Amino acid sequence: MAKKTVERLNPTPSTVKKLFAYSGNQCAVPDCQEQLVDVSGAMLGKVAHICAAEKGGPRFDVDMSNEDRRAFENLLLVCGKHHDIIDHQPNVTTYTVEVLGKYKADHEDRFKRAELQLIAQITDTTQARLPTYPETLKRFGEVFDVTDSMNLDEEVAGLTTFIDRLKELPLEERAFAIKLAERMRRRDVDDLPAEDVVGAFNLGKTRLRQHMTLLEHHLLGDITEGHGYQQYIVRLWDPRSRRQSLGRDAGVLRKDGHHHRQPPL
């Protein structure tokens, strides 16, 4: 099959973006400190071809395709001065394919490593502190005085479901849910007036609503209407009795069987 006619193709926008992303805004020629984009946003860098895009150009390779010549692997970013120097015909024996390829690899690898290190630092903190799963409910039963059912498989399964939901909570909301559960346990109640929670935890109503919105999203709790006028109560899902079933799609099932949405407080 006949080869395609040699044609100069411009690099694709995605290739240019990738070149700049791995350039560190610095010329790829060693020891050159020239920036490729100045503080005003002016583009000072130039895209250089390791193997020329057209016949007669420096380091032209007849065996490459047009696409190969404009590919990321055949391009490097340099300052305007070095772009002219490396393409100046008398300098081609100095700036060979191998030399420019090494410039590109060494320069870009510096910034690829930095990128990987940055990505490694961005972790899901909820997965850094995972709770353990119970095999029996012995300790749980001792704390809550429910020793008659602490070894039932369904009770262990219920608590496992609770842990599965709890471990996906952001750490701040996880701590809030645990403190909320501790307060309910101390007071031996299944829910608390919203005003009690606001005062006890020194929260504004907006912050409480934000906490409970996330708990509701994870099917761990909600704010629902109380019995008095404009009275609201805060509830948590109960892994012991599972009396409270939290609904999906932002609708929450109340104990009386009716759906509601989180009130505005």
C-alpha positions as a Markdown table, in Angstrom:
| # | Residue | x | y | z |
|---|---|---|---|---|
| 1 | Met | 0.0 | 0.0 | 0.0 |
| 2 | Ala | 1.4 | 3.4 | -1.0 |
| 3 | Lys | 2.3 | 5.7 | 1.8 |
| 4 | Lys | 0.3 | 8.8 | 2.4 |
| 5 | Thr | 1.7 | 12.1 | 1.2 |
| 6 | Val | 3.7 | 13.9 | 3.8 |
| 7 | Glu | 1.5 | 16.6 | 5.3 |
| 8 | Arg | 2.2 | 18.9 | 8.2 |
| 9 | Leu | -0.6 | 18.4 | 10.8 |
| 10 | Asn | -1.0 | 20.7 | 13.8 |
| 11 | Pro | -0.9 | 19.0 | 17.2 |
| 12 | Thr | -4.4 | 18.4 | 18.6 |
| 13 | Pro | -5.6 | 20.7 | 21.5 |
| 14 | Ser | -5.5 | 17.7 | 23.9 |
| 15 | Thr | -1.8 | 17.0 | 23.0 |
| 16 | Val | -0.9 | 20.7 | 23.5 |
| 17 | Lys | -2.6 | 20.6 | 26.9 |
| 18 | Lys | -0.7 | 17.5 | 27.9 |
| 19 | Leu | 2.6 | 19.1 | 26.8 |
| 20 | Phe | 1.9 | 22.1 | 29.0 |
| 21 | Ala | 0.7 | 20.0 | 31.9 |
| 22 | Tyr | 4.0 | 18.1 | 32.0 |
| 23 | Ser | 6.2 | 21.1 | 31.2 |
| 24 | Gly | 6.2 | 22.7 | 34.6 |
| 25 | Asn | 6.0 | 26.0 | 32.7 |
| 26 | Gln | 9.7 | 25.6 | 32.0 |
| 27 | Cys | 11.7 | 25.0 | 28.8 |
| 28 | Ala | 12.6 | 21.3 | 28.3 |
| 29 | Val | 16.3 | 22.1 | 27.5 |
| 30 | Pro | 18.4 | 21.3 | 30.6 |
| 31 | Asp | 19.4 | 24.3 | 32.7 |
| 32 | Cys | 17.1 | 26.7 | 30.8 |
| 33 | Gln | 14.9 | 28.6 | 33.3 |
| 34 | Glu | 12.8 | 30.4 | 30.7 |
| 35 | Gln | 9.1 | 30.3 | 31.4 |
| 36 | Leu | 6.6 | 29.1 | 28.7 |
| 37 | Val | 3.7 | 31.3 | 29.9 |
| 38 | Asp | 4.4 | 34.7 | 31.6 |
| 39 | Val | 2.4 | 36.3 | 34.4 |
| 40 | Ser | 0.2 | 38.1 | 31.9 |
| 41 | Gly | -0.8 | 34.8 | 30.3 |
| 42 | Ala | 1.3 | 35.4 | 27.1 |
| 43 | Met | 2.3 | 32.1 | 25.5 |
| 44 | Leu | 6.1 | 32.3 | 25.1 |
| 45 | Gly | 6.8 | 28.6 | 24.7 |
| 46 | Lys | 6.9 | 26.8 | 21.3 |
| 47 | Val | 6.1 | 23.3 | 20.3 |
| 48 | Ala | 9.2 | 21.7 | 18.8 |
| 49 | His | 9.3 | 18.5 | 16.7 |
| 50 | Ile | 11.9 | 15.9 | 17.6 |
| 51 | Cys | 11.4 | 14.5 | 14.1 |
| 52 | Ala | 10.4 | 17.2 | 11.6 |
| 53 | Ala | 6.8 | 17.5 | 10.4 |
| 54 | Glu | 7.8 | 18.0 | 6.8 |
| 55 | Lys | 10.4 | 16.8 | 4.3 |
| 56 | Gly | 13.7 | 18.7 | 4.5 |
| 57 | Gly | 13.1 | 19.6 | 8.1 |
| 58 | Pro | 15.6 | 18.8 | 10.9 |
| 59 | Arg | 15.6 | 15.1 | 11.9 |
| 60 | Phe | 12.9 | 14.2 | 9.4 |
| 61 | Asp | 12.0 | 10.5 | 9.5 |
| 62 | Val | 10.5 | 9.1 | 6.3 |
| 63 | Asp | 9.1 | 6.0 | 8.1 |
| 64 | Met | 6.9 | 8.0 | 10.4 |
| 65 | Ser | 3.3 | 8.7 | 9.5 |
| 66 | Asn | 1.7 | 12.2 | 9.6 |
| 67 | Glu | 0.0 | 11.3 | 12.8 |
| 68 | Asp | 3.2 | 10.0 | 14.4 |
| 69 | Arg | 4.9 | 13.3 | 13.6 |
| 70 | Arg | 2.2 | 15.3 | 15.5 |
| 71 | Ala | 1.9 | 12.9 | 18.4 |
| 72 | Phe | 2.7 | 13.8 | 22.0 |
| 73 | Glu | 5.8 | 11.5 | 21.9 |
| 74 | Asn | 7.4 | 13.4 | 19.0 |
| 75 | Leu | 6.8 | 16.9 | 20.6 |
| 76 | Leu | 8.4 | 18.9 | 23.4 |
| 77 | Leu | 7.9 | 22.4 | 24.7 |
| 78 | Val | 10.8 | 24.8 | 24.7 |
| 79 | Cys | 11.4 | 28.5 | 24.8 |
| 80 | Gly | 11.5 | 30.5 | 21.6 |
| 81 | Lys | 15.3 | 30.8 | 21.7 |
| 82 | His | 15.9 | 27.1 | 22.0 |
| 83 | His | 13.3 | 26.3 | 19.4 |
| 84 | Asp | 15.3 | 28.2 | 16.9 |
| 85 | Ile | 18.6 | 26.8 | 18.2 |
| 86 | Ile | 17.7 | 23.1 | 18.0 |
| 87 | Asp | 16.2 | 23.4 | 14.5 |
| 88 | His | 19.1 | 25.4 | 13.1 |
| 89 | Gln | 20.6 | 23.0 | 10.5 |
| 90 | Pro | 24.3 | 23.2 | 11.7 |
| 91 | Asn | 23.1 | 22.2 | 15.2 |
| 92 | Val | 21.2 | 19.0 | 14.1 |
| 93 | Thr | 24.2 | 16.8 | 14.8 |
| 94 | Thr | 24.2 | 18.2 | 18.4 |
| 95 | Tyr | 20.5 | 18.0 | 19.0 |
| 96 | Thr | 19.8 | 14.6 | 17.7 |
| 97 | Val | 16.6 | 12.5 | 18.0 |
| 98 | Glu | 18.2 | 10.7 | 20.9 |
| 99 | Val | 19.3 | 13.9 | 22.7 |
| 100 | Leu | 15.9 | 15.6 | 22.3 |
| 101 | Gly | 14.1 | 12.4 | 23.3 |
| 102 | Lys | 16.1 | 12.3 | 26.6 |
| 103 | Tyr | 15.5 | 16.0 | 27.2 |
| 104 | Lys | 11.8 | 15.4 | 26.9 |
| 105 | Ala | 11.7 | 12.2 | 29.0 |
| 106 | Asp | 13.9 | 13.7 | 31.8 |
| 107 | His | 12.0 | 17.0 | 31.9 |
| 108 | Glu | 8.5 | 15.6 | 31.8 |
| 109 | Asp | 9.2 | 12.8 | 34.3 |
| 110 | Arg | 10.0 | 15.4 | 36.9 |
| 111 | Phe | 6.5 | 16.8 | 36.7 |
| 112 | Lys | 4.8 | 13.5 | 36.2 |
| 113 | Arg | 6.3 | 12.3 | 39.5 |
| 114 | Ala | 5.1 | 15.4 | 41.2 |
| 115 | Glu | 1.6 | 14.8 | 39.8 |
| 116 | Leu | 1.6 | 11.2 | 41.0 |
| 117 | Gln | 2.8 | 12.3 | 44.5 |
| 118 | Leu | 0.0 | 14.9 | 44.6 |
| 119 | Ile | -2.6 | 12.3 | 43.6 |
| 120 | Ala | -1.3 | 9.9 | 46.2 |
| 121 | Gln | -1.9 | 12.6 | 48.9 |
| 122 | Ile | -5.5 | 13.0 | 47.9 |
| 123 | Thr | -7.3 | 10.1 | 49.6 |
| 124 | Asp | -10.8 | 9.3 | 50.7 |
| 125 | Thr | -10.4 | 10.0 | 54.5 |
| 126 | Thr | -13.5 | 7.8 | 55.2 |
| 127 | Gln | -11.4 | 4.8 | 54.1 |
| 128 | Ala | -8.5 | 5.7 | 56.4 |
| 129 | Arg | -10.4 | 5.0 | 59.5 |
| 130 | Leu | -12.6 | 1.9 | 59.0 |
| 131 | Pro | -14.5 | 0.3 | 61.9 |
| 132 | Thr | -14.3 | -3.4 | 62.5 |
| 133 | Tyr | -17.3 | -5.7 | 62.1 |
| 134 | Pro | -18.6 | -7.8 | 65.1 |
| 135 | Glu | -19.0 | -11.5 | 64.9 |
| 136 | Thr | -21.2 | -11.6 | 68.1 |
| 137 | Leu | -22.9 | -8.9 | 70.1 |
| 138 | Lys | -21.5 | -9.9 | 73.5 |
| 139 | Arg | -20.0 | -6.5 | 74.4 |
| 140 | Phe | -22.9 | -4.6 | 72.7 |
| 141 | Gly | -25.4 | -6.7 | 74.7 |
| 142 | Glu | -23.6 | -5.9 | 78.0 |
| 143 | Val | -23.6 | -2.2 | 77.3 |
| 144 | Phe | -27.3 | -2.0 | 76.3 |
| 145 | Asp | -28.5 | -4.8 | 78.5 |
| 146 | Val | -30.0 | -6.8 | 75.7 |
| 147 | Thr | -28.2 | -10.1 | 76.4 |
| 148 | Asp | -31.3 | -12.2 | 75.4 |
| 149 | Ser | -30.8 | -11.4 | 71.7 |
| 150 | Met | -27.1 | -10.5 | 71.5 |
| 151 | Asn | -26.1 | -13.6 | 69.5 |
| 152 | Leu | -29.0 | -13.7 | 67.0 |
| 153 | Asp | -27.7 | -13.6 | 63.5 |
| 154 | Glu | -30.2 | -11.0 | 62.4 |
| 155 | Glu | -29.0 | -8.7 | 65.2 |
| 156 | Val | -25.4 | -9.1 | 64.0 |
| 157 | Ala | -26.5 | -8.5 | 60.4 |
| 158 | Gly | -28.4 | -5.3 | 61.5 |
| 159 | Leu | -25.4 | -3.9 | 63.2 |
| 160 | Thr | -23.2 | -4.8 | 60.2 |
| 161 | Thr | -25.6 | -2.8 | 58.0 |
| 162 | Phe | -25.3 | 0.1 | 60.4 |
| 163 | Ile | -21.5 | -0.1 | 60.3 |
| 164 | Asp | -21.5 | -0.2 | 56.4 |
| 165 | Arg | -23.4 | 3.0 | 56.4 |
| 166 | Leu | -21.4 | 4.7 | 59.1 |
| 167 | Lys | -18.0 | 4.0 | 57.5 |
| 168 | Glu | -19.0 | 5.9 | 54.4 |
| 169 | Leu | -19.8 | 9.1 | 56.3 |
| 170 | Pro | -17.3 | 11.9 | 56.1 |
| 171 | Leu | -15.2 | 11.9 | 59.3 |
| 172 | Glu | -16.8 | 15.1 | 60.7 |
| 173 | Glu | -20.3 | 13.7 | 60.3 |
| 174 | Arg | -19.2 | 10.3 | 61.6 |
| 175 | Ala | -17.9 | 12.0 | 64.8 |
| 176 | Phe | -21.1 | 14.0 | 65.1 |
| 177 | Ala | -23.3 | 10.9 | 64.7 |
| 178 | Ile | -21.3 | 9.0 | 67.4 |
| 179 | Lys | -21.5 | 12.0 | 69.8 |
| 180 | Leu | -25.3 | 12.2 | 69.1 |
| 181 | Ala | -25.7 | 8.5 | 69.8 |
| 182 | Glu | -23.7 | 8.9 | 73.1 |
| 183 | Arg | -26.0 | 11.7 | 74.2 |
| 184 | Met | -29.1 | 9.7 | 73.4 |
| 185 | Arg | -27.7 | 6.8 | 75.3 |
| 186 | Arg | -26.9 | 8.9 | 78.4 |
| 187 | Arg | -30.4 | 10.2 | 78.4 |
| 188 | Asp | -31.9 | 6.8 | 77.5 |
| 189 | Val | -34.0 | 8.2 | 74.6 |
| 190 | Asp | -34.4 | 7.4 | 70.9 |
| 191 | Asp | -34.5 | 11.0 | 69.7 |
| 192 | Leu | -33.7 | 14.5 | 70.9 |
| 193 | Pro | -35.4 | 17.9 | 70.3 |
| 194 | Ala | -33.5 | 19.8 | 67.7 |
| 195 | Glu | -33.1 | 22.7 | 70.1 |
| 196 | Asp | -31.4 | 20.4 | 72.6 |
| 197 | Val | -28.9 | 19.3 | 69.9 |
| 198 | Val | -28.2 | 22.9 | 68.8 |
| 199 | Gly | -27.5 | 23.9 | 72.4 |
| 200 | Ala | -25.6 | 20.8 | 73.5 |
| 201 | Phe | -23.2 | 20.9 | 70.5 |
| 202 | Asn | -23.1 | 24.6 | 70.1 |
| 203 | Leu | -24.4 | 24.4 | 66.6 |
| 204 | Gly | -26.3 | 26.8 | 64.5 |
| 205 | Lys | -29.5 | 25.5 | 62.9 |
| 206 | Thr | -28.0 | 25.7 | 59.5 |
| 207 | Arg | -25.0 | 23.5 | 60.6 |
| 208 | Leu | -27.3 | 21.0 | 62.3 |
| 209 | Arg | -29.4 | 20.8 | 59.1 |
| 210 | Gln | -26.2 | 20.2 | 57.1 |
| 211 | His | -25.1 | 17.4 | 59.4 |
| 212 | Met | -28.5 | 15.8 | 59.3 |
| 213 | Thr | -28.8 | 16.1 | 55.5 |
| 214 | Leu | -25.7 | 13.9 | 55.2 |
| 215 | Leu | -26.9 | 11.4 | 57.8 |
| 216 | Glu | -30.2 | 11.2 | 56.0 |
| 217 | His | -28.4 | 10.6 | 52.7 |
| 218 | His | -26.6 | 7.7 | 54.3 |
| 219 | Leu | -29.8 | 6.4 | 55.9 |
| 220 | Leu | -28.5 | 6.9 | 59.4 |
| 221 | Gly | -30.8 | 9.6 | 60.8 |
| 222 | Asp | -33.1 | 12.5 | 60.1 |
| 223 | Ile | -34.9 | 15.5 | 61.4 |
| 224 | Thr | -38.7 | 15.1 | 61.7 |
| 225 | Glu | -41.6 | 17.0 | 63.0 |
| 226 | Gly | -42.4 | 16.7 | 66.7 |
| 227 | His | -45.7 | 16.9 | 68.4 |
| 228 | Gly | -45.7 | 20.5 | 69.2 |
| 229 | Tyr | -46.0 | 23.6 | 67.0 |
| 230 | Gln | -42.8 | 24.1 | 65.0 |
| 231 | Gln | -41.1 | 21.4 | 67.1 |
| 232 | Tyr | -38.6 | 19.2 | 65.4 |
| 233 | Ile | -36.7 | 16.1 | 66.7 |
| 234 | Val | -33.4 | 14.5 | 65.7 |
| 235 | Arg | -33.3 | 10.8 | 65.3 |
| 236 | Leu | -30.7 | 8.1 | 64.5 |
| 237 | Trp | -31.3 | 4.8 | 62.9 |
| 238 | Asp | -31.5 | 2.2 | 65.6 |
| 239 | Pro | -29.3 | -0.9 | 65.0 |
| 240 | Arg | -30.7 | -2.7 | 68.0 |
| 241 | Ser | -34.4 | -2.8 | 67.2 |
| 242 | Arg | -34.5 | -1.4 | 63.7 |
| 243 | Arg | -37.8 | 0.2 | 64.5 |
| 244 | Gln | -36.9 | 3.2 | 62.5 |
| 245 | Ser | -36.8 | 2.7 | 58.7 |
| 246 | Leu | -35.3 | 5.5 | 56.7 |
| 247 | Gly | -36.7 | 6.0 | 53.2 |
| 248 | Arg | -34.9 | 6.6 | 49.9 |
| 249 | Asp | -34.9 | 9.4 | 47.4 |
| 250 | Ala | -34.7 | 12.1 | 50.1 |
| 251 | Gly | -38.1 | 11.0 | 51.5 |
| 252 | Val | -37.9 | 9.7 | 55.0 |
| 253 | Leu | -40.4 | 7.2 | 56.5 |
| 254 | Arg | -41.7 | 8.4 | 59.8 |
| 255 | Lys | -42.8 | 6.0 | 62.6 |
| 256 | Asp | -46.4 | 6.6 | 61.8 |
| 257 | Gly | -45.8 | 5.4 | 58.2 |
| 258 | His | -46.0 | 8.8 | 56.4 |
| 259 | His | -43.3 | 10.2 | 54.3 |
| 260 | His | -41.8 | 13.6 | 54.9 |
| 261 | Arg | -38.9 | 15.7 | 53.8 |
| 262 | Gln | -36.4 | 17.2 | 56.1 |
| 263 | Pro | -38.0 | 20.3 | 57.7 |
| 264 | Pro | -36.4 | 23.7 | 57.4 |
| 265 | Leu | -36.0 | 24.1 | 61.2 |
